[in-house]
Amino acid sequence: MEYYVCKETTVLTAVLFVFLFFTIGCENPNSPNQENMYQNDNVHDEIIIPCLVYEENGYVIDSLVASWNTSAGTLNISEKKAYSFNKNDEVRCFTWNGNDCFLLSDTCVPSSQYLISTELFPLDAKSKQEVLFGDNIKLFKKLPDEPNVYSIQTEIDGQIQTKDIQLKDTKYQDSSGKYYDLNPFDLSFTYADGVYAYFIFIRPIDHENKFIVIKYNLASNESMINIISSDSQLTPSSLFLQKDVVNINERFYSHTDKGIGALDLVQSKFTYLIELSQECWSFIPSTIKSDIYISSLSVIGAYNDILLVSVPVNTGKSDESLICATRDNKIIGAIYRHDHIMQFYDKDKNLKSELNFEGNIGYGSQLIFPTKNNTNLR
């Protein structure tokens, strides 16, 4: 079950940190009661992925709603504007469900069409309003004298629920029996499935970085802690941080030193997706060494069961990059960008079409894809 929350917001101000209680509602983009902006099912073998394209209008940048047909190898850019921002301002699209629900930095101005379903959050750390956005959950840190208390909003049985929760079981131990206590301010990312909320930390234990998962029952307020081994090369300073993590249900993906890594909360297992990383690496012949190349892969979005991966490329052209759309650890389409050109390939590496973005359209030559996990301060 997927759902997104975004309606009206009520703000309560505390001494040092600002926390929010809000009752918001954004319908599931797959709900039969709502017409989807894009359909991701296989209809005549078509796979459509929503994205945004930037358009420069003087000092203002507009984000236009677009759709990438991975099978046909085309990009359809509509005239719908989602939001705009000043080109001199920092802008961040924290989360987007791929339909009509945006959570944006307060430097953005949503268009009238998205005004009701869009929320704005500050980028300024001085505001003390740190918000972690996760799939099916928003989490707000509370006062420093209540370090384990969070204000969260999630949904159970279709009902939006806002409550304060306290993480009580935050101690863990290494093989020698020595106890450590989790620092709640170092929470990496979060997720909720409607029954449980998951709080995921990354900590060095026994000379190895591991995932520490607190599974919290939203109804009974009971929790349990689980430690999942990863690998000695997984470093919490650069890997699996909130800004570089996307998930498809209970499975999380991120950049690692060995390519794309996946953390499965249900199976309590972390794996390196070596074959997928190699497949992305070999899609466009590059002069970059494979070990450097694979360690530079990054995850940039997810839509339904499709994972979007950014791949560095060096073939001698200028300003090169590659975007791979993957499903079930297989590439289903790719976009190769160089100079002002975007070339669209199908899963068999056949060039299907080409777009020249020289001019106002394609400002920054980047595409923005749906994502669910982020934070307003990192």
C-alpha positions in Angstrom: 0.0 0.0 0.0 1.3 3.4 -0.9 0.0 6.7 0.2 1.2 10.3 0.5 0.3 13.0 2.9 -0.1 16.6 1.9 -2.9 18.9 2.9 -3.0 21.6 5.4 -0.4 22.1 8.1 -0.6 23.2 11.7 2.7 24.3 13.3 3.5 24.3 17.0 6.6 26.2 18.0 8.9 24.9 20.9 11.9 26.4 22.5 14.7 25.2 20.2 13.0 22.9 17.7 9.8 23.4 15.8 7.7 20.4 15.3 4.5 20.1 13.4 1.2 18.3 13.6 -0.7 18.3 10.5 -3.6 16.4 8.9 -2.9 16.0 5.3 -4.3 13.8 2.6 -3.0 12.9 -0.8 -4.7 10.0 -2.5 -2.8 6.9 -3.6 -1.7 7.5 -7.2 -2.9 4.0 -7.9 -6.3 4.5 -6.4 -9.3 3.7 -8.7 -10.9 6.9 -7.4 -8.2 9.1 -8.8 -7.2 9.4 -12.4 -3.5 8.8 -12.6 -1.3 11.4 -14.4 0.7 8.5 -15.8 0.0 4.8 -16.0 2.9 2.5 -15.2 1.3 -0.8 -16.1 2.3 -2.7 -19.2 -0.2 -1.7 -21.8 1.0 -2.7 -25.2 4.5 -3.1 -23.6 4.6 0.6 -22.7 6.3 1.7 -19.5 5.7 5.4 -18.7 7.8 7.2 -16.0 6.9 10.7 -14.9 9.6 13.3 -14.6 10.2 17.1 -14.5 12.1 19.2 -17.0 13.4 22.7 -16.1 12.6 25.6 -18.4 14.4 29.0 -18.0 12.3 32.1 -18.3 14.7 35.0 -17.5 15.6 34.7 -13.8 12.8 32.3 -13.1 13.1 28.5 -13.7 9.8 26.6 -14.3 9.5 22.9 -13.8 7.4 21.3 -16.5 5.7 17.9 -16.1 7.0 15.3 -18.6 6.8 11.6 -19.2 9.5 9.1 -20.3 8.2 6.2 -22.4 11.0 3.7 -21.9 9.7 1.3 -24.5 9.2 3.8 -27.3 12.3 5.8 -26.2 10.5 9.2 -26.2 10.1 12.1 -23.8 6.8 14.0 -23.8 7.1 17.4 -22.3 3.7 19.0 -21.3 2.8 22.6 -20.7 1.9 21.8 -17.1 4.0 23.7 -14.6 4.5 22.1 -11.2 6.5 24.9 -9.5 9.0 27.7 -10.2 12.0 29.2 -8.4 14.6 31.9 -8.8 17.7 30.6 -10.6 19.9 32.1 -7.9 18.1 30.3 -5.1 18.8 26.8 -3.8 15.9 24.6 -4.6 15.0 21.1 -3.6 12.2 18.8 -4.4 12.2 16.8 -1.2 9.6 14.2 -2.3 7.3 13.7 -5.2 4.9 10.8 -5.6 5.0 11.0 -9.4 1.5 12.3 -9.5 0.2 15.5 -7.8 1.8 15.5 -4.4 5.0 17.6 -3.9 7.0 18.5 -0.8 9.3 21.3 -1.8 11.8 23.7 -0.3 10.3 27.1 0.6 12.3 28.7 -2.2 9.8 27.2 -4.6 6.5 28.6 -5.8 3.9 26.0 -6.7 1.7 26.6 -9.6 -2.0 27.1 -9.1 -2.7 23.6 -10.2 -0.5 22.1 -7.5 -1.0 24.8 -4.8 -3.4 22.8 -2.7 -1.5 19.5 -2.7 2.0 21.0 -2.2 3.7 21.7 1.0 6.8 23.9 1.5 9.5 23.3 4.1 12.5 25.5 5.0 16.1 24.7 4.0 17.6 26.9 6.7 19.1 24.9 9.5 18.6 27.9 11.8 14.9 27.3 11.7 15.4 24.1 13.8 12.6 22.6 11.9 14.1 19.3 10.8 11.8 17.0 9.0 12.5 13.5 7.7 10.3 12.5 4.8 9.9 8.8 4.3 7.6 6.5 2.3 4.2 6.7 4.1 5.6 8.8 6.9 6.8 12.3 8.0 8.8 12.6 11.1 9.6 15.7 13.1 12.2 15.8 15.8 11.1 17.3 19.1 12.8 19.2 21.9 16.4 18.5 22.9 15.3 17.5 26.4 13.2 14.8 24.7 15.8 13.3 22.4 13.9 10.1 21.7 10.5 11.7 21.1 9.2 12.3 17.6 6.1 13.7 16.2 5.1 11.5 13.2 2.3 11.4 10.7 1.3 8.2 9.0 -1.8 6.2 8.0 -3.5 3.1 9.3 -6.4 1.5 7.5 -6.9 4.6 5.4 -7.0 6.9 8.4 -4.4 9.6 8.8 -2.7 9.4 12.2 -0.7 12.0 13.9 1.0 11.1 17.2 4.0 11.5 19.4 6.1 8.4 19.8 9.1 7.7 22.0 11.8 5.3 21.0 12.6 3.5 24.3 14.6 0.5 23.1 17.6 2.3 21.6 20.4 0.4 23.2 22.4 -2.2 21.3 25.6 -4.2 22.1 28.6 -5.6 20.3 30.0 -9.1 20.4 31.9 -8.3 23.6 28.7 -7.4 25.4 29.4 -3.7 25.5 26.3 -1.6 25.3 25.8 1.5 23.1 22.9 3.9 22.8 21.5 5.2 19.5 21.6 8.9 18.9 18.2 9.7 17.5 19.6 12.8 15.8 21.6 10.5 13.6 18.6 8.7 12.1 19.4 7.9 8.5 16.0 7.2 7.0 12.5 6.0 7.9 9.6 4.1 6.5 6.1 3.0 7.5 3.9 0.2 6.0 0.6 1.3 7.8 1.1 -1.0 10.8 4.8 -0.5 11.6 7.2 2.4 11.4 10.8 1.6 10.8 13.7 3.8 12.0 17.0 2.9 10.3 20.4 3.9 11.7 23.9 3.0 10.4 26.5 2.2 13.1 30.0 0.7 13.4 29.8 -2.6 15.4 32.6 -5.1 15.7 34.7 -3.3 13.1 31.9 -3.4 10.6 29.2 -0.9 9.7 25.7 -2.3 10.2 22.1 -1.3 9.9 20.3 -1.0 13.1 16.5 -1.1 12.6 13.9 -0.2 15.2 10.5 -1.7 14.2 7.8 0.3 16.0 4.2 -0.9 16.2 2.1 2.2 15.7 -1.0 0.8 17.4 0.6 -0.8 20.5 3.6 1.4 20.8 5.8 -1.6 21.2 9.2 -1.8 19.5 12.0 -4.2 18.8 15.5 -3.7 17.5 17.2 -5.6 14.7 20.8 -5.5 13.6 21.6 -6.2 9.9 25.1 -6.8 8.7 26.4 -5.0 5.7 30.1 -4.8 4.8 33.2 -3.2 6.1 33.3 -0.9 3.0 29.9 0.6 3.8 30.7 4.0 5.4 27.9 5.9 7.1 29.5 9.2 6.2 28.8 8.8 2.5 26.5 5.9 1.9 22.8 5.2 2.6 22.2 8.7 3.8 18.7 10.1 3.5 19.4 12.3 0.6 20.7 9.4 -1.5 18.2 6.6 -0.6 15.0 5.6 -2.4 12.8 2.7 -1.6 10.3 0.4 -3.4 8.1 -0.7 -0.5 10.3 -2.3 2.2 13.4 -2.5 0.0 15.8 0.4 0.1 18.4 1.3 -2.6 21.5 3.6 -2.4 25.0 4.2 -3.7 27.8 2.1 -2.2 31.5 1.6 -2.9 30.6 -1.5 -4.7 27.8 -0.1 -6.9 24.1 -0.2 -6.0 23.3 -1.6 -2.6 19.9 -2.9 -1.4 18.6 -3.2 2.1 15.5 -5.5 2.6 13.7 -4.9 5.9 11.5 -8.0 5.6 14.3 -10.4 4.9 16.7 -8.5 7.2 19.3 -8.6 4.5 21.7 -6.2 2.8 23.1 -7.1 -0.7 25.2 -5.5 -3.4 23.5 -5.5 -6.7 26.7 -6.4 -8.6 25.0 -7.6 -11.8 22.8 -4.5 -12.1 25.8 -2.2 -11.4 27.8 -4.0 -14.1 24.9 -3.8 -16.6 24.6 -0.1 -16.0 28.4 0.3 -16.4 28.4 -1.6 -19.7 25.4 0.2 -21.3 27.5 3.0 -22.8 31.2 2.2 -23.5 33.3 4.4 -21.2 37.0 5.1 -20.7 36.5 5.2 -16.9 37.8 2.2 -15.1 35.1 -0.2 -14.0 35.9 0.0 -10.3 35.8 3.8 -10.3 32.8 3.8 -12.5 30.7 1.4 -10.4 31.6 3.2 -7.1 30.2 6.4 -8.6 26.7 5.1 -9.4 23.9 6.9 -7.6 20.2 6.3 -7.1 18.0 9.3 -8.2 14.4 8.1 -7.9 11.8 5.4 -7.9 8.4 5.1 -9.3 6.1 2.1 -8.5 8.5 -0.9 -9.1 11.0 1.1 -11.2 14.4 2.2 -9.9 16.2 5.1 -11.5 20.0 5.1 -11.5 22.5 7.8 -12.5 25.7 6.6 -14.1 28.8 8.6 -14.9 30.1 8.3 -18.5 33.3 9.4 -20.2 33.5 8.8 -23.9 35.3 12.0 -24.9 32.2 14.2 -25.2 31.5 17.0 -22.8 29.1 17.0 -19.9 28.1 13.3 -20.1 25.8 11.2 -18.0 23.5 8.2 -18.2 20.2 7.5 -16.6 19.1 3.9 -16.4 15.5 2.8 -15.6 15.6 -0.6 -14.0 13.0 -3.1 -13.0 13.7 -6.4 -11.2 17.4 -5.6 -11.5 17.3 -5.3 -15.3 17.6 -2.2 -17.4 14.3 -1.4 -19.2 15.5 1.9 -20.8 18.2 4.5 -20.7 18.9 8.2 -21.4 22.3 9.2 -22.5 23.0 12.9 -22.2 26.0 14.8 -23.6 26.3 18.5 -24.4 22.7 19.6 -25.0 21.7 16.3 -26.5 19.5 13.6 -24.8 19.4 10.2 -26.6 16.8 7.7 -25.6 17.6 4.0 -25.8 15.4 0.9 -25.2 16.4 -2.1 -23.1 18.3 -3.6 -26.1 20.5 -0.5 -26.5 18.7 0.6 -29.6 18.7 4.3 -30.1 15.0 5.3 -30.4 15.0 9.1 -30.5 17.1 12.2 -29.7 16.3 15.7 -28.3 18.3 18.8 -28.5 17.8 20.9 -25.3 19.9 23.9 -26.4 17.8 26.9 -25.4 15.3 27.6 -22.6 14.0 24.0 -22.3 16.2 21.7 -20.3 17.8 24.2 -18.0 20.7 22.4 -16.3 20.0 19.4 -18.6 18.6 17.4 -15.8 15.4 15.4 -15.2 13.7 15.2 -11.8 12.2 11.8 -10.9 9.8 10.8 -8.2 11.3 10.0 -4.8 9.9 9.5 -1.3 12.9 9.8 1.2 14.6 13.0 2.0 15.2 15.6 4.7 14.9 19.4 4.6 18.3 20.1 6.3 20.8 17.7 4.9 
